[in-house]
Amino acid sequence: MAKLLTLLILALLLGACSAPPAAPTATVLPANAILVDASRSLGAISPWVLGSNHGPWTFLNPQVQPLAAAAGLGYLRFPGGNWGDLNDIETWQLDQFVALARQLGAEPAVSVRLRGGSPEQAAALVRYANVDKGYAIRYWSIGNEPSLYKDYDTARFNREWRAVALAMAAVDDQIVFVGPDTHQFTADLASNPKDATGADWLTSFLQANGDLVGIVAVHRYPFPKGGDQRALPSAAELLASSEEYDRLIPALKQLVRATTGRELPVAVTEINSNWANVSGGEATPETFYNALWWADALGRLIRQQTTIVAQFCLTTLPGSGEIGLLARDAPRPIYYVYPLYARLGEEQIYAETRAPQVLAVAARRADGALTLILVNRSPHDVSAPLVLAGHPATAAAATWRLDRQHNSTQIADTPLDAPLLLPAESVTLLIIP
């Protein structure tokens, strides 16, 4: 059953990413208008776009476990970061991780050690997980950010990755490899990580191992720029950077297609606004601006039909890096993006907006309701007429709001017979029956 479910989900996602949406029928829209056409499906929304990372280097305080469960996480990667490059996963650690993932309702994904590891070691971990314990873990990666390994070139990595993958697949031929998890992929292919010989890490991996990888994964943090950890972004710089994902994902898909001749799902398995241990700035990871940025970036990744999006990371203690969704005893602002997107639905619907700095993401849920997430990055309120096509007229929509006054809480219903009012720097969820 697990195999059939995996194949079904991947087939739906491949169908979505290989069939671009039809060109919209010419529609005359008023200024600032938002158009939602419920008759035009854009395909399945992956259940794994609400993902995160976790690892033995941190823990989830029991006080915030109910919040973690309420986030609606669909995918949890372990161990996130470079911990797995420096340590062997103990079986008891794997047991604890799988128990946590099941408790949160998330798909568990495991990264085995490459640097300092061996094919035999990786195969033994698969055997323990899927044969001895029956965990049926389907998604596995090999190494983390190999493009940062000082003593590797692409040839060595590709050779060792393949040996490990073949050993793992010999134990369980139903596992899906996610990789290579290279760092700092961008739409500017010339600037992407190269080894000492000038070989592009991702391209060479796809040439060598494109026949084995099931989902092509990269990492991306837009800040700090230039490697200077003290260079903190302004709010305007941070909010503008989310637009890059409208270029990054198509560039990644095109590279995969051109290199392998195949349509493969793509993933961003580590992502946040900043990889450095910074805080106290106008737009550092613990701020509301980071939540607003993430709402916009995640919406764009969904619109581009990304298969896995795993934010980094689930929890970090104050002072150890402010990038976690959760701190020791409380959520950070970025956490509140998840309860909104968890209500989005399973099928993406065509939506467009004429309002500058407003993103629209629309979906249809299993209960037939339409959902619409509107992210207003502008420092000004926006009045936006809603043009709703292909759906019965309705008077009002149930409404949730994320801004400085609301933590993704339900507010008064929104009338649909007048322009929508989108407050400055806010995220709004409408559920239209």
matplotlib code that plots the C-alpha trace (Angstrom):
import matplotlib.pyplot as plt

x = [0.0, 2.8, 4.4, 1.2, 0.6, 4.1, 3.8, 0.4, 1.6, 4.7, 2.6, 0.2, 3.1, 5.0, 1.8, 1.4, 5.0, 5.1, 1.9, 2.2, -1.1, -3.1, -2.9, -5.7, -8.7, -8.4, -10.1, -10.4, -9.6, -9.9, -6.9, -5.6, -8.0, -7.6, -8.9, -9.6, -10.9, -12.2, -12.7, -9.0, -7.1, -3.3, -2.8, -2.1, -0.4, 2.2, 1.5, 5.2, 5.4, 4.8, 8.1, 10.9, 14.2, 15.0, 18.0, 19.7, 21.4, 18.1, 15.0, 11.3, 10.2, 7.0, 5.5, 5.5, 4.8, 1.0, 2.0, 4.3, 1.4, -1.0, 1.4, 0.2, 3.7, 3.7, 7.5, 10.3, 13.9, 16.4, 19.1, 19.0, 22.2, 25.7, 25.2, 24.9, 28.2, 30.0, 28.1, 26.6, 22.9, 22.3, 19.3, 17.7, 17.9, 16.2, 13.5, 12.9, 12.7, 10.2, 8.1, 8.1, 7.3, 4.4, 3.2, 3.3, 1.7, 4.7, 6.4, 9.8, 12.9, 16.4, 19.8, 22.6, 26.2, 28.4, 31.6, 33.0, 30.4, 30.2, 27.8, 27.6, 26.7, 24.0, 22.5, 22.5, 20.4, 17.9, 17.7, 17.1, 14.4, 12.5, 13.1, 13.7, 11.4, 9.0, 9.0, 8.6, 10.7, 10.5, 12.6, 16.3, 19.2, 23.0, 25.2, 24.4, 25.7, 28.5, 29.4, 30.9, 33.2, 36.7, 38.3, 35.8, 35.4, 32.3, 33.8, 34.5, 31.1, 29.2, 31.1, 30.6, 27.0, 26.2, 27.9, 25.9, 22.6, 23.1, 23.8, 20.7, 18.5, 19.7, 18.1, 14.8, 14.2, 11.1, 13.0, 13.2, 16.4, 16.2, 19.4, 22.1, 21.2, 23.8, 24.0, 22.9, 21.3, 20.1, 18.5, 21.9, 23.4, 26.9, 27.1, 26.0, 28.6, 31.5, 34.3, 38.0, 38.0, 35.2, 32.6, 29.1, 28.0, 24.4, 24.9, 27.6, 25.5, 22.6, 24.9, 26.3, 23.3, 20.2, 19.1, 18.9, 17.7, 13.9, 13.5, 16.2, 16.9, 18.8, 19.2, 18.8, 19.2, 19.2, 21.1, 23.8, 24.9, 28.6, 29.2, 29.5, 27.4, 27.3, 25.5, 21.9, 19.2, 16.7, 13.0, 12.7, 15.7, 14.3, 10.8, 12.0, 14.1, 11.1, 10.5, 13.6, 11.7, 9.6, 12.9, 14.8, 12.3, 11.8, 15.6, 16.0, 13.4, 14.9, 18.4, 17.0, 15.2, 18.1, 20.6, 18.7, 16.1, 13.5, 10.8, 11.7, 10.1, 12.2, 12.7, 14.2, 15.1, 16.8, 15.4, 15.1, 16.0, 19.4, 21.7, 23.8, 23.3, 22.0, 19.3, 18.3, 18.0, 15.1, 14.5, 16.4, 14.9, 13.1, 11.1, 7.7, 9.3, 10.7, 7.2, 5.9, 8.8, 8.2, 4.5, 5.4, 8.3, 6.3, 3.4, 5.6, 7.2, 3.7, 2.7, 5.8, 4.7, 7.7, 7.4, 9.2, 9.8, 11.6, 12.2, 15.3, 14.4, 11.7, 13.1, 16.2, 16.8, 17.2, 20.8, 21.6, 20.3, 16.8, 15.8, 13.5, 9.8, 9.7, 11.8, 12.1, 8.7, 6.9, 6.5, 8.5, 6.5, 7.4, 5.5, 2.2, 2.6, 2.0, -1.6, -2.7, -1.1, -2.3, -5.9, -5.1, -6.2, -5.0, -5.6, -4.1, -6.5, -5.6, -5.2, -3.6, -3.4, -2.9, -2.0, 1.7, 3.4, 0.4, 0.7, -2.4, -2.4, -5.7, -6.8, -9.8, -10.2, -11.7, -14.9, -15.3, -14.5, -12.2, -9.3, -7.3, -4.1, -3.2, 0.2, 0.5, 4.2, 3.4, 3.7, 0.3, -3.2, -4.5, -8.0, -8.5, -11.7, -12.1, -13.2, -14.4, -15.1, -16.3, -17.7, -21.2, -21.6, -21.4, -21.9, -18.9, -15.7, -14.4, -11.2, -7.9, -5.3, -1.5, -0.1, 1.4, -2.0, -3.1, -1.3, -3.1, -6.4, -9.9, -11.5, -14.8, -16.1, -15.1, -17.9, -17.2, -19.5, -17.0, -13.3, -11.1, -9.1, -5.7, -3.9, -0.3, 2.2, -0.3, -1.3, -5.0, -6.7, -10.2, -12.3, -15.1, -17.9]
y = [0.0, 2.4, 1.8, 2.4, 5.6, 6.9, 6.1, 7.7, 11.0, 11.1, 10.5, 13.4, 15.7, 14.8, 15.4, 18.8, 19.8, 18.5, 20.2, 24.0, 25.8, 26.8, 30.4, 32.4, 33.6, 37.3, 39.1, 42.8, 43.4, 46.6, 48.0, 46.0, 43.2, 39.6, 37.0, 33.4, 31.0, 27.9, 26.2, 26.1, 23.5, 23.8, 20.3, 18.8, 20.7, 18.4, 17.3, 17.9, 21.7, 22.3, 20.8, 21.4, 20.0, 18.4, 16.8, 15.4, 18.7, 20.2, 19.0, 19.8, 21.0, 19.3, 22.7, 23.5, 20.0, 20.8, 23.9, 21.7, 19.2, 22.1, 23.4, 20.8, 19.7, 17.2, 16.5, 16.3, 15.8, 14.3, 15.2, 18.7, 20.6, 19.2, 17.1, 14.0, 14.8, 14.7, 12.0, 8.5, 8.2, 5.9, 3.6, 5.1, 8.5, 7.2, 5.6, 8.9, 10.8, 8.5, 8.6, 12.5, 12.5, 10.2, 12.3, 15.4, 13.7, 14.4, 12.1, 11.2, 11.6, 10.5, 11.7, 9.1, 9.9, 10.2, 11.9, 9.6, 7.0, 3.9, 2.0, -0.8, 1.7, 3.3, 0.0, -1.2, 1.9, 1.2, -2.4, -1.4, 1.2, -0.6, -4.3, -4.8, -2.0, -1.8, 2.0, 2.1, 5.3, 6.1, 9.3, 9.2, 11.5, 10.9, 13.6, 17.2, 20.2, 18.2, 21.3, 22.6, 19.5, 20.9, 17.6, 16.5, 17.3, 16.4, 13.2, 11.8, 12.8, 11.3, 8.0, 7.7, 8.8, 6.1, 3.4, 4.3, 4.6, 1.1, -0.5, 1.1, 0.2, -3.4, -3.5, -1.8, -1.1, 1.0, 3.9, 7.2, 9.2, 12.9, 14.9, 16.0, 18.8, 21.2, 24.6, 28.0, 27.1, 30.2, 30.9, 32.2, 28.9, 30.4, 31.5, 28.1, 26.0, 24.7, 22.4, 23.1, 21.9, 24.3, 21.5, 22.5, 20.4, 19.9, 19.4, 16.8, 15.0, 14.8, 13.5, 10.8, 9.8, 11.2, 7.6, 6.9, 10.1, 10.4, 14.0, 16.7, 18.8, 21.9, 24.4, 28.2, 31.0, 34.5, 36.1, 37.0, 38.3, 38.0, 35.7, 38.5, 37.4, 40.9, 42.2, 42.2, 42.8, 45.6, 44.8, 46.0, 43.9, 40.8, 41.2, 41.8, 38.6, 36.3, 37.0, 35.0, 31.7, 32.5, 32.2, 29.6, 26.7, 27.0, 27.2, 24.1, 22.2, 23.2, 22.1, 18.7, 18.3, 19.4, 17.2, 14.0, 14.1, 13.4, 15.2, 14.9, 16.5, 19.2, 20.2, 22.8, 20.8, 23.6, 27.2, 30.2, 33.9, 33.6, 30.7, 32.7, 32.8, 36.4, 38.3, 41.8, 43.3, 44.8, 41.7, 38.9, 35.4, 36.0, 39.1, 39.5, 40.5, 37.0, 35.6, 37.9, 37.0, 33.3, 33.5, 35.1, 32.8, 29.6, 30.8, 31.2, 27.8, 26.3, 28.2, 26.8, 23.3, 22.5, 19.0, 19.4, 22.6, 22.0, 25.1, 25.2, 24.3, 23.1, 24.4, 26.2, 27.6, 31.3, 32.2, 29.2, 30.7, 32.2, 30.3, 27.8, 27.8, 27.3, 28.6, 26.8, 27.8, 29.7, 30.1, 32.6, 34.7, 32.5, 29.6, 31.3, 31.0, 27.2, 27.2, 29.4, 27.2, 24.1, 25.2, 25.8, 22.6, 19.9, 21.3, 24.5, 26.8, 29.6, 33.0, 36.2, 39.7, 43.1, 44.7, 45.4, 43.5, 41.3, 37.5, 35.3, 31.6, 29.8, 26.2, 23.9, 21.7, 18.2, 19.7, 21.8, 25.1, 27.5, 29.0, 32.1, 33.3, 36.9, 38.2, 42.0, 42.9, 46.6, 49.1, 50.4, 49.0, 47.6, 47.7, 44.9, 43.9, 40.1, 38.6, 35.1, 32.8, 29.2, 29.1, 29.9, 33.4, 33.7, 36.6, 36.3, 34.2, 33.0, 34.9, 34.4, 37.0, 37.2, 40.6, 42.3, 42.2, 38.7, 35.4, 33.6, 34.0, 34.0, 37.4, 38.6, 37.2, 39.2, 40.4, 39.5, 42.0, 44.9, 45.2, 43.3, 45.4, 43.9, 45.6, 46.7, 43.9, 41.2, 37.7, 36.9, 33.6, 33.5, 30.3, 30.6, 28.0]
z = [0.0, 0.9, -2.5, -4.4, -2.4, -3.1, -6.8, -7.0, -5.3, -7.5, -10.6, -9.7, -9.0, -12.2, -14.2, -12.6, -13.2, -16.8, -18.0, -17.8, -17.1, -20.1, -21.1, -19.5, -21.4, -22.0, -19.1, -18.6, -14.9, -13.0, -11.3, -8.4, -9.2, -8.0, -10.4, -9.2, -11.9, -10.2, -13.6, -14.2, -12.2, -12.1, -10.6, -7.2, -4.4, -2.9, 0.7, 1.4, 0.8, 4.5, 5.6, 8.1, 9.4, 12.7, 14.3, 17.4, 18.0, 19.3, 21.0, 21.0, 24.4, 25.5, 26.1, 22.4, 21.1, 20.6, 18.5, 16.4, 15.9, 15.0, 12.3, 9.8, 8.8, 6.0, 5.7, 8.3, 7.3, 9.7, 10.6, 9.1, 8.6, 8.7, 11.9, 9.7, 8.0, 11.4, 13.3, 12.8, 13.4, 16.3, 16.0, 19.2, 17.6, 14.5, 16.7, 18.4, 15.1, 13.6, 16.7, 16.5, 12.8, 13.3, 16.2, 14.1, 11.1, 8.9, 6.3, 7.8, 5.5, 6.6, 5.4, 5.8, 6.3, 3.2, 4.4, 7.0, 6.3, 4.1, 1.8, 4.4, 7.2, 5.1, 4.1, 7.7, 8.6, 5.9, 7.0, 10.6, 9.7, 7.0, 7.5, 11.2, 12.5, 9.6, 9.5, 5.7, 5.4, 1.7, 1.3, 1.9, 1.0, 1.1, 2.6, 3.2, 1.1, -0.5, -2.5, 0.8, 1.4, 1.2, 0.3, -2.4, -6.0, -8.0, -9.4, -5.9, -4.6, -7.5, -7.3, -3.5, -3.7, -6.2, -4.3, -1.2, -3.1, -4.7, -1.4, 0.2, -2.8, -2.5, 0.9, 0.0, -3.7, -2.9, -1.3, -3.2, -3.3, -2.7, -3.5, -3.9, -1.5, -2.8, -1.2, -2.5, -5.9, -7.8, -11.2, -12.3, -13.3, -13.9, -10.3, -8.7, -6.8, -8.7, -7.6, -7.9, -11.5, -12.4, -12.7, -11.6, -8.6, -9.6, -13.3, -12.8, -10.2, -12.6, -15.4, -13.1, -11.0, -12.7, -13.3, -9.5, -8.0, -7.6, -6.4, -7.2, -4.1, -3.5, -0.6, -0.7, 1.8, 0.2, 3.1, 4.2, 0.9, 0.1, 3.1, 5.6, 8.5, 9.9, 6.8, 7.9, 5.4, 5.6, 5.6, 2.0, 0.9, 2.6, 1.3, -2.3, -2.2, -2.2, -5.8, -6.8, -6.3, -9.4, -11.4, -9.3, -9.6, -13.3, -13.8, -11.6, -13.6, -16.9, -15.8, -14.7, -18.0, -20.1, -18.2, -17.7, -20.4, -17.7, -15.8, -12.2, -9.1, -7.5, -3.8, -1.6, 1.4, 3.4, 3.2, 5.4, 4.9, 6.6, 7.4, 9.9, 13.7, 13.7, 15.5, 16.6, 13.2, 11.5, 9.4, 11.0, 11.4, 14.7, 13.3, 11.9, 8.6, 8.3, 8.7, 6.0, 3.7, 4.3, 3.5, 0.2, -0.6, 0.3, -1.8, -4.8, -4.3, -4.2, -7.4, -9.1, -8.2, -5.9, -4.5, -1.2, 0.8, 4.1, 6.1, 8.4, 11.1, 13.4, 16.7, 18.0, 21.5, 22.0, 21.5, 19.4, 16.2, 15.8, 12.6, 14.3, 13.9, 17.6, 20.5, 23.8, 25.1, 22.4, 18.6, 16.6, 14.1, 11.1, 12.8, 12.1, 8.4, 8.7, 10.2, 7.2, 4.5, 6.2, 5.4, 1.7, 0.1, -2.3, -5.8, -7.0, -8.9, -11.3, -9.6, -10.6, -9.1, -10.6, -7.3, -6.9, -4.1, -3.6, -4.1, -4.6, -4.1, -4.7, -4.1, -4.0, -0.9, -0.7, 0.8, -2.4, -0.8, -2.5, -0.6, -1.3, 0.4, -0.2, 0.9, 0.9, 1.2, 0.7, 3.6, 2.5, 2.7, -0.6, -1.9, -4.3, -6.2, -6.3, -9.6, -9.0, -12.0, -12.2, -8.7, -7.3, -6.0, -2.3, 0.1, 2.4, 3.1, 6.4, 7.1, 8.9, 9.3, 10.0, 10.8, 13.8, 15.6, 14.6, 14.8, 12.0, 13.9, 12.6, 12.3, 11.0, 7.7, 4.6, 2.3, -1.3, -2.9, -2.2, -2.8, -0.4, 2.1, 2.5, 5.4, 5.0, 5.5, 6.1, 5.1, 4.6, 4.1, 2.7, 2.7, 0.2, 0.5]

ax = plt.figure().add_subplot(projection="3d")
ax.plot(x, y, z, "-o")
ax.set_aspect("equal")
plt.show()
